[in-house]
Amino acid sequence: KVVTFGELMLRLSPPGFERLLQSPMLVATFGGGEANVAVSLAVFGLDSVYITALPKNPIGDAAIRALRAEGVRTDQIVRSGSRVGIYYAEGGASQRGSAVTYDRASSSIAEMQPEAVDWAATMRGADWLHVTGITPALGANGAEGTRRACAAARSAGARVSVDLNFRKKLWTEAQAQQVMGPLM
């Protein structure tokens, strides 16, 4: 059993290699660093549990369906908050690099209270916990939730893996070191 914890986001991208809003269409999918790990592990046949917060609305429902379709367990997802974080992604073309624009302020997971997850129960029987440096960068709630997840994993005898995944659009290097140092 592997538990992953982080933000599942709605990805909106123009088709092909078009620029954002070059055409009137955007392709909608779901993704996020920790969710991608959860899906990969489920595809490899592992018992993959994903922990996040999603709103109780059709977008949150669609996000859960997308995870379940890949074999990820979603029974412990917290249904709270009012919005899913969004990112707009343009694929690079020729000499133009890829570009990402975030719209994730006040997302469900950023507002999720750290005590919303019963981490001791979640980690019971788990072999592994995977987190990243992205969730703590979303604010104090994300940092404390990640700290509690890691502490519960250690108490349960589970290994913890961390992808530091520094996002300079979310915080400074100094802030990342101040928060991530004690977590590690």
C-alpha positions in Angstrom: 0.0 0.0 0.0 1.4 3.4 -1.1 -0.2 6.6 0.1 0.4 9.9 -1.8 -0.6 13.3 -0.6 -0.9 16.5 -2.6 -3.0 18.8 -4.9 -4.9 17.4 -7.8 -5.3 20.2 -10.3 -7.4 20.9 -13.4 -5.1 21.3 -16.4 -6.3 23.5 -19.3 -4.3 23.4 -22.4 -4.7 24.6 -26.0 -4.8 21.8 -28.6 -1.5 20.9 -30.2 1.2 23.5 -29.9 -1.1 26.5 -30.0 -0.7 29.4 -27.6 -3.1 29.9 -24.8 -6.4 31.2 -26.2 -5.0 31.2 -29.7 -8.1 29.1 -30.5 -11.4 29.1 -28.6 -10.8 25.6 -27.2 -9.0 24.3 -24.2 -8.4 20.6 -23.4 -9.2 19.7 -19.8 -7.4 17.0 -17.9 -6.4 16.5 -14.3 -2.8 16.2 -13.0 -0.4 17.0 -10.3 3.0 15.7 -9.1 1.6 13.4 -6.4 -1.4 12.3 -8.4 0.8 11.3 -11.3 2.8 9.1 -8.9 -0.4 7.6 -7.5 -1.6 6.8 -11.0 1.7 5.3 -12.1 1.8 3.0 -9.0 -1.8 1.9 -9.6 -0.9 1.1 -13.2 2.0 -1.0 -12.0 -0.5 -3.0 -9.8 0.2 -1.5 -6.4 -2.5 -0.5 -3.9 -2.4 3.2 -4.5 -4.2 5.6 -2.1 -4.4 9.3 -3.0 -5.1 11.9 -0.3 -6.2 15.4 -1.3 -9.0 17.9 -0.8 -11.6 18.5 -3.6 -14.8 20.5 -3.6 -18.2 18.9 -3.5 -19.1 20.0 -7.0 -19.0 18.5 -10.6 -15.4 19.4 -11.1 -14.4 17.6 -7.8 -16.6 14.6 -8.9 -14.9 14.5 -12.3 -11.4 14.6 -10.7 -12.3 11.6 -8.5 -13.7 9.7 -11.5 -10.4 10.3 -13.4 -8.4 8.9 -10.5 -10.7 5.9 -10.1 -10.5 5.2 -13.8 -6.8 4.7 -13.3 -7.2 2.3 -10.4 -6.3 4.8 -7.6 -8.2 4.5 -4.3 -10.0 7.8 -3.6 -12.1 6.8 -0.5 -10.1 9.0 1.8 -10.2 12.2 -0.3 -11.5 15.1 1.8 -14.4 16.9 0.2 -14.1 20.5 1.3 -13.4 23.9 -0.1 -14.9 25.6 -3.1 -12.4 25.2 -5.9 -9.9 23.0 -7.6 -6.6 24.6 -8.4 -6.1 25.2 -12.1 -3.1 25.5 -14.3 -2.9 26.6 -17.9 -0.2 24.8 -19.8 1.1 25.7 -23.3 3.3 23.1 -25.0 6.5 24.4 -26.4 7.1 24.6 -30.2 10.3 25.0 -32.1 12.3 27.5 -30.1 9.4 28.6 -27.9 9.5 27.0 -24.5 6.6 25.5 -22.6 4.7 27.9 -20.3 2.6 27.3 -17.2 0.3 29.8 -15.5 -1.1 28.9 -12.1 -4.5 29.8 -10.7 -4.5 27.9 -7.4 -5.0 30.5 -4.7 -7.6 29.4 -2.2 -7.9 25.9 -3.6 -9.5 23.2 -1.6 -6.2 21.7 -0.5 -4.7 25.0 0.4 -7.6 25.7 2.7 -7.8 22.1 4.0 -7.3 22.0 7.8 -4.4 19.7 8.8 -6.7 17.7 11.1 -9.1 16.9 8.3 -7.1 13.7 7.6 -6.8 10.9 10.1 -3.2 10.2 9.2 -2.8 7.3 11.8 -5.7 5.5 10.2 -4.7 6.4 6.7 -1.1 5.0 7.2 -2.3 1.8 8.9 -0.9 -1.0 6.8 0.9 1.4 4.4 4.4 0.5 3.2 5.1 3.9 1.7 4.2 7.6 1.8 5.1 9.9 -1.1 4.9 13.7 -0.8 6.5 16.6 -2.6 7.6 20.1 -1.8 4.7 21.5 -3.7 2.0 21.0 -1.1 3.9 22.7 1.7 4.5 25.6 -0.7 0.7 26.2 -0.8 0.8 27.6 2.8 0.8 26.8 6.4 -2.1 24.2 6.1 -0.2 22.3 3.4 3.0 22.4 5.3 1.4 21.1 8.5 -0.6 18.5 6.7 2.6 17.2 5.1 4.4 17.2 8.5 1.5 15.2 10.0 1.5 12.8 7.1 5.3 12.2 7.4 5.1 11.7 11.2 2.2 9.2 10.9 4.1 7.3 8.2 7.2 7.0 10.4 5.0 5.9 13.4 3.4 3.2 11.1 6.9 2.0 10.0 6.3 3.2 6.4 9.0 4.6 4.3 8.7 8.2 3.1 9.8 9.5 -0.2 9.9 13.2 -1.1 10.3 14.9 -4.4 11.4 18.4 -3.4 9.9 19.7 -6.6 10.8 23.4 -5.9 8.3 25.8 -7.5 9.7 29.3 -7.6 6.2 30.6 -8.6 5.0 29.4 -5.2 7.7 30.4 -2.8 11.3 31.6 -2.5 14.3 29.4 -1.9 14.7 30.7 1.6 11.0 29.9 2.4 11.4 26.4 0.9 14.5 25.7 3.0 12.9 27.0 6.2 9.9 24.7 5.7 11.3 21.7 4.0 14.5 21.4 6.1 12.7 20.3 9.3 10.4 18.0 7.3 13.3 16.1 5.9 
